[in-house]
Amino acid sequence: MDDDERTRLTAAIRRATQDGERALTQIAELATQVETLVDILARGGSLKPGHVKLLGKVAQSVSLVRTPKLELSDVDDKYEVVGDDVDCASRIPLCQARCCSFGVVLSRQDLEEGEVAWDIDHPYRLPRLADGYCTYIGGGDGRCTNYQHRPATCRSYSCRDDARVWIDFDARIPAPMPETVVPLVQLRRK
């Protein structure tokens, strides 16, 4: 990605964030108007107490849904992050690269560089495909296709003591595959 593309992407992210903030403000204003209308109708006797209670529950769940959960990793420089030395290449046939199905939060550095995509429905997390894996996992070999620019979470992660991956790391006994992840051997990506 060249500097012009990076600048355009950064500007687009800023515009999208501003648009989202404006939309949330408008939604909050509309919600206030609806709440006022419901209050007027309830006081005027047009709504029964059960209706008011039900509308209150709906308003509460709408409030929870419209509040996006944004997360950013607090790592300043992902290129300085060093993880545990695990020979992934020799273990992938056993573990099926299941760590590549875990949620990964990006950092401000990732967003500014623009080298790592993020999931529009879950800002700012690495996107997942229907098979459960990160969008950057390669075909049947499980290698990262964006390894040089991988997030700090990926750089620092070690499966050594992770029960989601290994029953016994040293004996090379993998944990059962989660039902939400297609075994790597069944992937047909390039």
Secondary structure, 3 states (H helix, E strand, C coil): CCHHHHHHHHHHHHHHHHHHHHHHHHHHHHHHHHHHHHHHHHHCCCCCHHHHHHHHHHHHHHHHHHCCCCCCECCCCHHHCCCCCCCHHHHHHHHCCHHHHCCCECEHHHHHHCCCCCCCCCCCECCECCCCCECCECCCCCCECCHHHCCHHHHHCCCCCCCCCEEECCCCEECCCCCCCCCHHHCCCC
